[in-house]
Amino acid sequence: MKKILLLLIFVAGMFSYQLYRWVVNPGNLNETLNVVISRGVGVQSVARQLQEKGVIDKPWLFVLAARLQGLDKKLKAGEYQFEAGFSMQKVLQKIAAGEIFYHKLTLPEGLTTFEMLEIIRNEPALSGSLSVMPKEGEMLPETYSFLLGDTKDSIVLRAREAMMKAKDEVWAQRAAGLPIETADEMMVLASIIEKETSIASERGLVASVFINRLKKGMRLQTDPTVIYSLTLGQKEMERPLTRNDLSIDSPYNTYRYYGLPPSPICNPGKDAITAAVNPELSDYLYFVANGKGGHNFAVTLQEHNHNVQSYRQKR
């Protein structure tokens, strides 16, 4: 009798050890997978759903492990991401802790509002339709985290609120003596700077060129404003600008009209906004592409024409 009892204890111990291994050892999932746990379902339904998705292979053990650990009543609804080889224990702890998966949506610097809204409109993890329509320059380029099913409008509102905050913060720290009278004018100039260069180290110099030209009463003569005159930010410019384009009658055409355009031509990032009202100090009045991704800057028209000729020879 004693031997039988010892045998039963041994078998029970081995079985318990095997159960433990099944719970903590890497699972059979061979790729990262997202699973949505519905609200109001019990531990058995959760276990079946995880089995159907291939996250676990023993739903009964999942239920047992959850109950033994007192987690069966703590499982939380939401979308979860499980990586390849995730153990059953990790799956259980993740759902019990409510470590819900957050999607990310990036709105890059320099896009127009039309382009940003298209990105949001085409994001499948967002719900609803777009009813909030911000003006040009009112959305902050940023990567936004969100939950599955959040509305498209919620991202637009967050981007607009973030831009308002950035705008106020930068305007409050502007340099003195600028030919920029309002925060709205700052945004217009920032949008031009954003379109002119994507090189962080150049933004201050590009800003200085435009600030110097505004102070001297010179036209800004910047190509991105002409492109915006032709496209209004709603399509790509699929050809190079021509000489005739530079004479288009549009308030955005800075080759024809003095001063700043009436509104931004894109949504600038915070660095471009900062550069607009905290430019580097320089005497530069001109710049042209150098053929290497950056620009050559010049004080005189003669020097600028030389830089233009050098650029054309490199093309």
C-alpha positions as CSV (number, residue, x, y, z in Angstrom):
1,M,0.0,0.0,0.0
2,K,2.8,2.3,0.9
3,K,4.5,1.6,-2.4
4,I,1.3,2.3,-4.3
5,L,0.9,5.6,-2.5
6,L,4.5,6.6,-3.3
7,L,3.9,5.7,-6.9
8,L,0.8,7.8,-7.1
9,I,2.6,10.7,-5.5
10,F,5.5,10.3,-8.0
11,V,3.0,10.1,-10.9
12,A,1.2,13.1,-9.7
13,G,4.4,15.0,-9.3
14,M,5.6,14.1,-12.8
15,F,2.2,15.1,-14.2
16,S,2.3,18.4,-12.4
17,Y,5.8,19.0,-13.6
18,Q,4.7,18.3,-17.2
19,L,1.7,20.7,-16.8
20,Y,4.2,23.3,-15.6
21,R,6.4,22.8,-18.6
22,W,3.5,23.1,-21.0
23,V,2.5,26.4,-19.3
24,V,5.9,28.1,-19.2
25,N,7.8,26.6,-22.2
26,P,7.8,28.5,-25.5
27,G,4.5,28.0,-27.5
28,N,4.0,26.9,-31.0
29,L,3.2,30.3,-32.5
30,N,5.8,30.9,-35.2
31,E,5.0,34.5,-36.1
32,T,3.8,37.7,-34.4
33,L,0.0,37.7,-34.2
34,N,-2.7,40.1,-33.0
35,V,-5.8,38.8,-31.4
36,V,-8.9,40.8,-30.3
37,I,-10.4,39.6,-27.0
38,S,-14.1,40.6,-27.0
39,R,-15.7,42.4,-24.0
40,G,-17.7,40.2,-21.6
41,V,-16.4,36.8,-22.6
42,G,-15.3,34.2,-20.0
43,V,-12.0,32.4,-19.6
44,Q,-13.2,29.4,-21.5
45,S,-14.2,31.5,-24.5
46,V,-10.8,33.3,-24.4
47,A,-9.0,30.0,-24.3
48,R,-10.9,28.7,-27.3
49,Q,-10.3,31.9,-29.3
50,L,-6.6,31.7,-28.5
51,Q,-6.5,28.1,-29.7
52,E,-8.3,28.9,-32.9
53,K,-5.7,31.6,-33.6
54,G,-2.9,29.2,-32.9
55,V,-1.6,31.1,-29.9
56,I,-2.1,28.2,-27.5
57,D,-2.7,24.5,-28.2
58,K,-4.3,23.3,-24.8
59,P,-7.3,25.5,-24.0
60,W,-8.1,23.4,-21.0
61,L,-4.7,24.0,-19.5
62,F,-5.1,27.7,-20.1
63,V,-8.3,27.7,-18.1
64,L,-6.7,25.6,-15.3
65,A,-3.7,27.9,-15.1
66,A,-5.9,31.0,-15.0
67,R,-8.0,29.6,-12.2
68,L,-5.1,28.3,-10.1
69,Q,-3.5,31.7,-10.3
70,G,-6.7,33.6,-9.7
71,L,-6.5,35.3,-13.0
72,D,-9.6,33.9,-14.7
73,K,-11.8,36.8,-13.5
74,K,-9.2,39.4,-14.4
75,L,-8.9,38.9,-18.2
76,K,-9.4,42.2,-20.0
77,A,-10.9,42.9,-23.4
78,G,-8.9,44.5,-26.1
79,E,-6.4,43.8,-28.9
80,Y,-3.2,42.0,-27.9
81,Q,-0.1,41.2,-29.8
82,F,1.7,37.9,-29.2
83,E,5.2,37.3,-30.5
84,A,6.5,34.0,-31.9
85,G,7.2,31.4,-29.2
86,F,5.1,33.2,-26.5
87,S,4.5,30.8,-23.6
88,M,1.0,30.2,-22.3
89,Q,2.0,31.8,-19.1
90,K,3.1,35.0,-20.8
91,V,-0.1,35.0,-22.9
92,L,-2.2,34.7,-19.7
93,Q,-0.3,37.4,-17.8
94,K,-0.5,39.8,-20.7
95,I,-4.3,39.5,-21.0
96,A,-4.7,39.7,-17.2
97,A,-2.5,42.8,-17.0
98,G,-4.4,44.5,-19.9
99,E,-1.3,45.1,-21.9
100,I,-3.3,46.1,-24.9
101,F,-1.6,46.6,-28.3
102,Y,-1.3,50.2,-29.6
103,H,-1.2,50.9,-33.3
104,K,1.0,53.7,-34.6
105,L,0.2,56.1,-37.4
106,T,2.9,58.5,-38.7
107,L,2.1,61.8,-40.3
108,P,5.4,63.0,-41.8
109,E,6.7,66.5,-41.8
110,G,5.9,68.6,-44.9
111,L,2.7,66.9,-46.0
112,T,-0.3,69.0,-46.8
113,T,-3.5,68.6,-44.8
114,F,-5.1,66.9,-47.8
115,E,-2.2,64.3,-47.8
116,M,-2.4,63.8,-44.0
117,L,-6.2,63.2,-44.1
118,E,-5.7,60.6,-46.9
119,I,-3.3,58.7,-44.6
120,I,-5.8,58.8,-41.8
121,R,-8.7,57.9,-44.1
122,N,-6.9,54.8,-45.4
123,E,-5.8,53.5,-42.0
124,P,-7.8,50.2,-41.6
125,A,-7.4,50.0,-37.8
126,L,-9.3,53.3,-37.4
127,S,-13.1,53.5,-37.5
128,G,-15.7,56.0,-38.8
129,S,-15.4,58.6,-41.4
130,L,-13.7,62.0,-41.4
131,S,-15.8,64.9,-40.4
132,V,-13.2,67.2,-38.9
133,M,-11.4,69.2,-41.7
134,P,-8.5,71.3,-40.4
135,K,-7.0,74.1,-42.4
136,E,-3.5,73.9,-44.0
137,G,-0.8,74.0,-41.3
138,E,-3.1,73.0,-38.4
139,M,-1.9,69.4,-37.9
140,L,1.4,68.5,-36.2
141,P,3.5,66.0,-38.0
142,E,4.1,63.2,-35.5
143,T,3.6,59.5,-34.8
144,Y,0.3,58.9,-33.0
145,S,-0.5,55.8,-31.0
146,F,-4.1,54.6,-30.9
147,L,-6.3,51.6,-30.1
148,L,-8.0,49.4,-32.6
149,G,-11.4,51.0,-33.4
150,D,-10.5,54.6,-32.4
151,T,-12.1,57.1,-34.7
152,K,-10.4,58.8,-37.6
153,D,-11.6,62.1,-36.2
154,S,-9.8,61.4,-32.9
155,I,-6.4,61.4,-34.7
156,V,-7.2,64.6,-36.5
157,L,-8.3,66.3,-33.3
158,R,-5.1,65.1,-31.5
159,A,-2.9,66.4,-34.4
160,R,-4.6,69.7,-34.4
161,E,-4.4,70.1,-30.6
162,A,-0.7,69.2,-30.7
163,M,0.0,71.8,-33.4
164,M,-1.8,74.5,-31.4
165,K,0.4,73.6,-28.4
166,A,3.6,73.6,-30.5
167,K,2.6,76.9,-32.2
168,D,2.0,78.7,-28.8
169,E,5.2,77.3,-27.3
170,V,7.5,78.4,-30.1
171,W,5.9,81.8,-30.6
172,A,6.5,82.5,-26.9
173,Q,10.2,81.9,-27.4
174,R,10.7,83.9,-30.7
175,A,13.7,86.1,-31.3
176,A,13.3,89.8,-31.2
177,G,13.4,92.1,-34.2
178,L,11.8,89.7,-36.8
179,P,9.6,90.9,-39.7
180,I,7.1,88.3,-38.5
181,E,4.1,90.0,-36.7
182,T,1.9,87.1,-35.7
183,A,2.0,83.4,-34.9
184,D,0.0,82.7,-38.1
185,E,2.8,84.4,-40.1
186,M,5.3,82.2,-38.3
187,M,3.4,79.1,-39.5
188,V,3.4,80.3,-43.1
189,L,7.1,80.8,-43.1
190,A,7.7,77.5,-41.3
191,S,5.8,75.7,-43.9
192,I,8.0,77.2,-46.7
193,I,11.2,76.3,-44.7
194,E,9.9,72.7,-44.3
195,K,9.3,72.4,-48.0
196,E,12.7,73.9,-48.9
197,T,14.9,71.5,-46.9
198,S,14.7,68.3,-45.0
199,I,18.2,68.7,-43.6
200,A,18.0,69.7,-40.0
201,S,21.3,71.6,-40.0
202,E,20.1,73.8,-42.9
203,R,16.8,75.0,-41.5
204,G,18.3,77.9,-39.6
205,L,20.2,79.1,-42.6
206,V,17.2,78.7,-44.9
207,A,15.1,80.7,-42.4
208,S,17.7,83.4,-42.3
209,V,17.5,83.8,-46.1
210,F,13.8,84.4,-46.0
211,I,14.0,86.6,-42.9
212,N,16.7,88.8,-44.6
213,R,14.6,89.0,-47.8
214,L,11.5,90.1,-45.9
215,K,13.5,92.7,-44.1
216,K,14.8,94.1,-47.4
217,G,11.4,94.0,-49.0
218,M,12.5,91.4,-51.6
219,R,10.2,88.8,-53.0
220,L,10.8,85.3,-51.4
221,Q,10.9,83.6,-54.8
222,T,10.6,80.1,-53.5
223,D,9.5,77.2,-55.7
224,P,7.3,75.3,-53.2
225,T,4.9,78.2,-53.1
226,V,4.5,78.1,-56.9
227,I,3.9,74.3,-56.7
228,Y,1.2,75.0,-54.1
229,S,-0.3,77.6,-56.4
230,L,-0.7,74.9,-59.1
231,T,-1.7,72.0,-56.9
232,L,-3.3,73.5,-53.8
233,G,-1.7,70.6,-51.9
234,Q,-4.1,68.1,-53.4
235,K,-1.9,66.3,-55.8
236,E,1.8,65.7,-56.7
237,M,3.6,68.0,-59.1
238,E,4.5,65.4,-61.8
239,R,6.7,67.7,-63.9
240,P,9.4,70.3,-63.3
241,L,8.4,73.9,-62.9
242,T,8.5,76.0,-66.0
243,R,9.2,79.7,-66.5
244,N,5.5,80.2,-67.3
245,D,4.6,78.6,-63.9
246,L,6.6,81.3,-62.1
247,S,4.2,84.0,-63.5
248,I,1.0,82.3,-62.4
249,D,-1.4,84.7,-60.8
250,S,-1.9,83.3,-57.3
251,P,-1.4,84.9,-53.9
252,Y,0.8,81.9,-53.1
253,N,3.2,82.7,-55.9
254,T,6.1,84.4,-54.2
255,Y,7.8,85.0,-57.5
256,R,5.0,87.4,-58.4
257,Y,3.9,88.8,-55.0
258,Y,5.8,90.3,-52.2
259,G,5.6,89.1,-48.6
260,L,4.3,85.8,-47.3
261,P,1.5,83.7,-48.8
262,P,-1.9,84.0,-47.2
263,S,-1.6,80.7,-45.4
264,P,0.8,77.7,-44.9
265,I,1.6,75.5,-47.8
266,C,2.0,72.3,-45.7
267,N,2.1,71.1,-42.1
268,P,5.6,71.9,-40.8
269,G,7.3,70.1,-38.0
270,K,8.3,71.8,-34.8
271,D,11.9,72.2,-35.8
272,A,10.9,74.2,-38.9
273,I,8.5,76.3,-36.8
274,T,11.3,77.0,-34.4
275,A,13.7,77.9,-37.2
276,A,11.1,80.4,-38.6
277,V,11.3,82.6,-35.5
278,N,14.8,81.7,-34.3
279,P,16.8,81.7,-37.5
280,E,20.6,81.7,-37.7
281,L,22.3,85.0,-38.1
282,S,23.6,85.4,-41.7
283,D,23.8,87.9,-44.6
284,Y,22.6,85.3,-47.1
285,L,19.9,86.3,-49.5
286,Y,20.0,83.3,-51.9
287,F,20.3,79.6,-51.9
288,V,20.2,76.8,-54.5
289,A,20.5,73.0,-54.4
290,N,24.0,71.7,-54.4
291,G,23.2,68.4,-56.1
292,K,24.1,66.5,-52.9
293,G,20.8,66.8,-51.0
294,G,21.7,70.2,-49.5
295,H,22.1,73.8,-50.6
296,N,24.7,76.4,-51.4
297,F,24.1,79.8,-49.9
298,A,25.1,83.2,-51.3
299,V,25.1,86.8,-50.2
300,T,25.2,88.4,-53.7
301,L,23.3,87.7,-56.9
302,Q,26.6,87.1,-58.7
303,E,27.7,84.5,-56.2
304,H,24.2,82.9,-56.5
305,N,24.3,82.8,-60.3
306,H,27.6,81.0,-60.0
307,N,26.1,78.4,-57.6
308,V,23.2,77.9,-60.0
309,Q,25.5,77.3,-62.9
310,S,27.5,74.8,-60.9
311,Y,24.3,73.0,-60.0
312,R,23.2,72.8,-63.6
313,Q,26.5,71.4,-64.7
314,K,26.2,68.6,-62.1
315,R,22.7,67.5,-63.3
